[in-house]
Each structure stands twice: as C-alpha cells, then as structure tokens.
Amino acid sequence: MNPIVELRQVTAYRGETKALEEVSLTVRAGEHLVILGPNGAGKSTLLKLITRELYPAVRPESRVRLFGQERHNVWSLRRRLGIVSHELQRQYRDSVTGLDVVLSGFFWSTGTWPHQAFTPAQHEHAYQLLARFGVGALASVPFGHMSAGEQRRCLLARALVHDPAVLILDEPTNGLDVAARFAFLGLVRELMAEGKTVLLVTHRLDEVVPEIERVVLLKEGRILADGPKAEMLTDRWLTRLYGVPITVVEANGYYQVVPAGEAQR
C-alpha cells in the first residue's frame, strides 16, 4: 500500500515550546493505527502537521510528505482528510443547526456563512449522512440543544462530506457517556469495514477498537515505541508511557488499564 503520511525526523514547536522532536512516522493506505500518549505528549501537534495547520522546523533532514507529495494546495488536501475531535466540537456556536454542521465540512469551516453557496446535491448529501448516523431528525435542531453524543455524530457526518480516504479521530469519545461511546465507536468500525483508513489519536485505551492493528506510543514529543497492538499494549510499555505501574486488561478485543496489582480484585 502507498504511504498516506510520511514524516522524517520532524521537529515542531508550539510557540517557544518544542512539542515534537525528530519524529518519524509512516502511515499506509488501508492501515488502522492509534497514536497513544498522555496529555502533553505532542499528539495534537502531530495531527496539525498532517492537516497542515502547523509546519515543522526547517531542517535539511526533515520531511513531511502527504499522499506522496511534499507540496499541497491545503484545500485540496483537506478534502482527502476527515476529522472528528472534541476541540472541533467546542468551536461550534450553540445556534448552528445539525444540517449546517455537516454543510460546513464542504468549506472546512465551523458553521455556514452568507458567502458560501451550497448546491442541492450538497444539501441532499448532508441529509443522507445525518440519516446514516442516526441524527437525521436533528437537521434543524440547534447544536447546543443536542447531547454530546448527537453532536459527535453530526461531526462524523461533517467529516465524510467529501468521502475522504482518511478519517482522523482526535480523542473522539471525550465527554461521552458509556452508551454514546459504544454507539460512536460502532459507527467507526462500520467505516473501517468499508475501507476507510483510520488514524486515532488518544490517551484512552477504551477507544482502541479491535480493528486497529498498530500502536504508536508518543511521550514527551518523541516516539517511545511503534509496533503491533499485542506487543505495545502491555503492562511494561504502558507503565513506561504513563509513568505509573499499570496492568492491562483485555476483553472482547478491547483493552483497559487498572493500577498494577488490582486486575483480579
């Protein structure tokens, strides 16, 4: 499979703070992986490099190549990426309707604006996506009147308006209750089965669905380890990642962590 993302010895700053240091990562089409790390590890910075919201420090040895190219029209690139994040959800005004949330994906905006013109086909596509994800009745409902789970489903519909090759999920179930979390992850699994490449960025093990095969551990701006899920989601590696003694528990293809020594209590 051809690489979708190629990072080579990338260093990036957020203000004066070095957020990533000499990170190398390759993601191939059809691959499902998770970038796992504690808060402050550099996960969001890594995503912003991929979406070209942030650029790395200029160094001869560094390279960022997306879909096989180092130079991109940003708008064309973003048509190939679908993003769902808790941060994006917070950017929407409470008054924006469910339909407008989805339509905004055509322009990568947070809401719709008078200068944006939408075709009948785009409206129809937006309605179809809302219906597919179980929120068709919320097309005219203000975003602020929806539950967190309903809002997240609208954002998932937004992410898919261009039928992107890659779905990027940044802490996608943050703030959701158990039922909403399970429902959302079920939709993600359906999209994986349809061939979407999924890149999950999280600090939560319970978001790592069974279809994810590869785990990248990110700590303090560096890749700590990168490998198959069964080798990475272990007591040893996660204790090193989070800096506290951890026992990993697996059931039905999902993983969870508990304090070391408490798994059998």
N, C-alpha and C positions, 0 to 999 in steps of 0.2 A: 504494500500500500504506500502511496505517496505521502510525504510529510505535510501536515497542515501547519504545524508550528515547529520552527527550528530556532532555538536560542543557543548562542555560543558565547560563553564567558561574558555574560551580560552583567553589568553593574548599573544600578539605578538609584537615584536619590529622590526623596520627598522633602523638598526644601533643602536644609543643610544636613539632613539625616540620611545616611546610607541605608537604604531599605533592602537592597539585594546586592550580593557580591559574587561575581564570577559564576553566575548560574547558567548551566547548560541543560537544555531540555528539548526533546523531540516528541511530538505527538503525531501519530499517523491516522489517516482516514480510516474510520471504522473502529478505532480503538476507544475504549471507555476507561478513563482513569480519574483518580482523585488526587488532588494536591491537599495533603492533610498537614495541619500545623496549628500551634496555639495562636492566640491573638497576638498581633505584633510580629508574626513570623515573616511577613512580606507577601502574603497571599494576594491581597488586593492590588499591591503594586505589580505583581506578576500579571494579573489579569489586565491591568491598564496598559501594560506593554503590548499585550496581544491585541487589544482593541484600539491601539494607537492613541489612547488618551494621555499616554506618557511615553517619553522617549528615553533610551538608555544613555549613559555617559558615553561620549565619543572616544573610542579606543580602537587601535588598529586590529586587535584580536577579537573584538566584539562583533556580533552579527545577530540581527533579527530578521528572519525570513518567514513570511506567512503565505501559505498556498503556493510555495515555490518562488516567491518574489520578495525582494527587499524593498521595493518602492511600490506604493499603492495610492490610488485615489481612496481617501478614507471612507467616503460614502459608499463606494463600490465594495470595499472590504466589509463594511458593517452589514451589507445585505447578505453576506455569507456567514454571519455570526448572529445567533440568537442568545439574548442574555436575560436571565432572571436573577434578581438579587433583592435582599432586604433593603439595601441602600437605595436602589432604584424605586422601590415601593414608597419610601419616605419622601421622594421628590414630587409625588403627585398631589395636587390640590384635592381636598375633600370633595369639591364640587364637580370634578371631572367624571363623566359617566363611564360605564363599562365599555361602551362602544368606542368612545373617544380614546380610552386607554389603548385599545387594540389598534385603532387607526393611527395613533401616534407612532407606532412601530414602523410605518412606511417612511417616516422622516427622522427616526431616531430622536424624537422629541419627547417631552413629558407633558402630554396633553396636546390638543389641537389648537390651531391659530387661524385667524381670518385669511392669511395669505396662503394657507395650504389648501390645495384643491384635491379632492378625493373623487375617484371615478365610481360609477355604480358598481363596477366589478369589485373594487376595493371594499366598498361597503358590504357587498354580499359575502365576500371572503371573510371579513371581520365577523359578521353574524355567524357564519358557519363555524369559525374557530371557537367563538364563545359557546355555541351549542355543543360542539365536540367535547369541551372540557367542563360541561355541566353548569355553565353560568349564562346560558342564553337568555334567561329571564331577567338578567341584570344589565342588559344593554343600555337601558335608560336610567339605571339606578346610580346615584352619586357614589363615588369611590368611598367616601367617608361613612356611608351607610352600610357598607359591606363588612363581613367578617374578614379577619386576616387571611383565612384560607381562600375565601372567594376572591379577594384582591390578588392573591398569588396566582390563582388560576387565570385571571384576566391578564396578568403579566406573562404567563406562559403562552397564552394566545397571541399577545403582542409580539413575543419573541419569534413566532413562527410565521408572521405575515409574508415574509419573503421565501419561505421554505428553505431556511439556511442549512448548510451542510453540517454545521457545528452548533451544539447547544451548550452554552456556558452557564453553569449554575453556581452562584456565589452565596453560600450559606442559605440555600433555598427554603428550608423549613424553619428558619429562625422565627420565633414568636408564634408558631402554630401549635395547637393542642395535638394530642395523640391521633385523634381521628383525622384531622385535617392533614397531619404529616403523612399518615399512611396513604390517604387518598392522593395527595400530590405525588408522592414517590411512585405510586401505582401508575399514574399518568406518564411519569418519566420513563418507567420501564416499558410501557407501550411504545413510546417514541424510540427507545433503543431497539426494540424488536423490529421496528420499521426501517432501521438503518441509520438513524441519527448518531453521529459521533457526539459523545457527552464528555465534557470536561467539568468535573465537580471540584469546587474549592470550598473547604470546610474545616472546622475544628471538631466536628461531631462525627463520631463513628456510626451513629444510627442513621445517618444519611447515605452511607455507602451501600447501595443496593447490590444484590447478588451478581448482576451483570458486569459490574466494574471489576476488571481483571488486574489492573496495575495501580500501584500506590506510590506516590512520591511524597516523602516526608520532608517538610520545609521547616527549618528552625533558625531563627536569628539571621534571616536573609540568605541562608545557604541551604543547598540540598543535603540533607543528612543521609538519606538513602533512597533508592529507587528500585522497585522490583515487583514481582508477582505478589498479589494480595496475601496469599497464605504465608509468604515469607516475611512480609512487612508488618502485618497486624498481629504482632506477638508481644508477649509481656516485655521482652528485652528491648525491642525497638521503641515501643510506645512509652516505656519508662524513660528511655533516653530522650524521646521527643518532648514529653511534657514535664520532665524533671521531678516526677513523684513516682513512688512504687505503684505499679499498675498490674492488674490481672485482666486479661482479655477473655471475654465470654462470647461464644458463637452459638447461634441457634437459627435454623432455617435459612442459612445463607447470610444472616445479618450478624453484626458484631456490636458489642458494647464493652465498656470498661467499668471496672469497680476497683476500689482500693485493694492493693495486694493483700492476699490472705483472707478476703471476705467473700470470694466467689461461692463457697459452699455453705455459707451461713443462711 
